[in-house]
Amino acid sequence: MKKIYTMLMMAMMALAFTSCEDEMIADTLEGTWSGNMFISSYWDGRTYDVTRTEITFEIDPFRFTKGSGYWVDYYRGAPWDYVANHIDWSVKNGVIYVYFIEDGDRIEIHDYHLDSRRFYGTIYDGDNMVDFELYCIDRPYYNNYRWGYDSWYDDYYWARTRSGDADSTKVMEKPKRFVNPELKK
């Protein structure tokens, strides 16, 4: 009986340590990150490379290892300036999972280094993988917010694709994002 109790306690401690580590990762991840994800989009028979990516991770205050946010890829020379997606994300056993709400796509981030200023590692999109490097450009400071009504949410739902010369009356099909290992070469 003592052996079973010891094994059960060791399993619970391992789970607690993993949970705490995942919470620390999520806490460090919270904020806005910008840099190069080496991603491309395919649209209308052409491939367009992302020049910069900006990702905001917001923690769910009731689930410390999950949250939401947005992922914006910026382009140069494409028929649009950027492609934006709402995301849901989570950390489980040290792996960061990102779900793109509008696309229905999922990626995983493994083998990474994360501190309060720099986040780099490898993105896994099925069999495709590519390295990335992001820098923290903003962290939430909750004392800076005006509490109460906030119209930020009214402006948050911008168009997923937008171009300076695009005709706003046309519905543009969204380009398909993919990890492009060729960009790193």
C-alpha positions in Angstrom: 0.0 0.0 0.0 2.9 2.3 0.9 4.4 1.7 -2.6 1.2 2.6 -4.4 0.9 5.8 -2.3 4.5 6.8 -3.1 3.9 6.2 -6.8 0.7 8.2 -6.7 2.3 11.1 -4.9 5.2 11.1 -7.4 2.8 11.2 -10.4 0.9 14.1 -8.8 4.1 16.0 -8.2 5.2 15.5 -11.8 1.8 16.8 -13.0 2.0 19.8 -10.7 5.5 20.7 -11.9 4.4 20.4 -15.6 1.4 22.6 -14.8 3.5 25.2 -13.1 6.0 25.2 -16.0 3.2 25.6 -18.5 1.8 28.5 -16.5 5.2 30.2 -16.4 5.5 29.7 -20.2 2.1 31.2 -20.8 2.8 34.1 -18.4 6.0 34.9 -20.3 4.2 34.5 -23.7 1.6 37.1 -22.8 2.1 40.3 -24.8 2.7 41.3 -28.4 5.6 39.8 -30.4 7.0 40.9 -33.7 9.5 39.5 -36.1 10.0 36.9 -38.9 8.0 33.7 -39.0 9.3 32.7 -42.5 5.7 32.1 -43.7 4.2 32.6 -47.2 0.7 32.7 -48.6 -0.5 31.2 -51.8 -3.2 33.0 -53.7 -4.4 33.1 -57.3 -1.5 31.0 -58.5 1.2 33.0 -56.9 3.2 32.8 -53.6 3.7 35.9 -51.5 6.2 36.0 -48.6 5.5 37.6 -45.2 7.8 40.4 -44.4 6.9 40.7 -40.7 4.5 38.9 -38.3 2.9 40.3 -35.2 1.3 38.0 -32.7 -0.6 39.0 -29.5 -1.1 36.4 -26.8 -3.7 37.2 -24.2 -4.1 34.9 -21.2 -7.5 33.6 -20.2 -7.8 34.8 -16.6 -9.5 31.6 -15.5 -7.2 29.1 -17.4 -3.6 30.2 -16.9 -2.2 28.1 -19.7 -4.7 29.1 -22.4 -5.8 32.2 -24.1 -6.8 34.1 -27.3 -5.3 36.8 -29.4 -4.5 37.6 -32.9 -1.9 36.9 -35.5 -1.2 39.4 -38.3 1.1 38.7 -41.3 2.3 41.8 -43.2 3.3 41.6 -46.9 5.0 43.8 -49.5 4.2 43.4 -53.2 1.0 41.4 -52.5 -2.5 42.5 -53.5 -3.1 43.1 -49.7 -1.1 44.8 -46.9 -1.8 42.2 -44.3 -3.7 39.1 -43.3 -5.1 38.9 -39.8 -6.5 36.0 -37.8 -8.0 35.6 -34.4 -6.2 32.8 -32.5 -6.8 30.5 -29.6 -3.6 29.2 -28.0 -2.6 26.8 -25.2 0.5 25.4 -23.6 0.6 21.7 -22.7 3.7 19.9 -21.5 5.8 22.8 -22.8 4.4 22.7 -26.4 2.6 25.8 -27.6 -0.5 25.0 -29.7 -2.0 27.8 -31.9 -5.4 27.5 -33.6 -6.3 30.0 -36.3 -10.1 30.6 -35.9 -10.9 32.0 -39.3 -8.8 29.4 -41.2 -9.3 26.4 -39.0 -5.6 25.6 -39.2 -3.4 24.5 -36.3 0.4 24.8 -35.7 2.6 23.7 -32.9 5.7 25.4 -31.5 8.4 23.1 -30.2 12.1 23.5 -29.5 11.9 27.1 -28.5 13.6 29.6 -26.3 11.4 32.2 -24.6 12.3 35.0 -22.2 10.7 38.4 -21.6 12.3 40.0 -24.7 13.0 37.3 -27.3 11.1 34.2 -28.5 12.6 31.9 -31.1 12.3 28.3 -32.1 10.6 26.0 -34.6 7.0 26.0 -35.9 5.6 22.6 -36.9 2.8 22.6 -39.5 2.2 18.9 -40.1 5.3 17.6 -41.8 6.6 21.2 -42.6 8.7 23.0 -40.1 10.6 26.3 -40.0 12.5 28.4 -37.5 11.2 31.8 -36.3 12.5 34.7 -34.3 10.2 37.3 -32.6 10.9 40.2 -30.2 8.5 41.4 -27.5 7.2 44.9 -28.4 4.5 45.2 -25.8 3.5 43.7 -22.4 0.2 44.2 -20.7 0.3 46.6 -17.8 -3.1 46.4 -16.3 -2.8 49.6 -14.3 -2.6 51.6 -17.6 -6.2 50.6 -18.7 -9.2 52.8 -18.1 -11.6 50.4 -16.4 -15.2 50.4 -17.5 -16.5 50.7 -21.1 -13.8 50.2 -23.7 -14.5 50.7 -27.4 -11.4 48.8 -28.3 -13.5 45.7 -29.1 -15.6 47.7 -31.6 -12.5 48.4 -33.7 -10.9 45.0 -33.1 -12.8 43.1 -35.9 -11.0 44.6 -38.8 -11.1 42.9 -42.3 -9.0 39.8 -42.5 -7.4 41.0 -45.7 -6.9 44.6 -46.7 -5.1 46.5 -49.4 -4.7 50.2 -50.0 -5.9 50.0 -53.6 -8.4 47.2 -53.0 -12.0 47.9 -54.0 -14.0 47.7 -50.7 -17.1 46.5 -52.6 -15.4 43.3 -53.8 -15.2 40.2 -51.6 -11.6 38.9 -51.7 -10.9 35.3 -51.1 -8.4 34.9 -48.3 -4.9 33.7 -49.2 -3.8 30.3 -47.8 -0.9 30.6 -45.2 1.8 28.0 -45.2 5.2 27.4 -43.6 7.9 28.1 -46.2 11.2 26.4 -45.4 12.6 27.9 -48.6 12.6 31.4 -47.1 15.2 30.5 -44.5 17.8 29.5 -47.1 
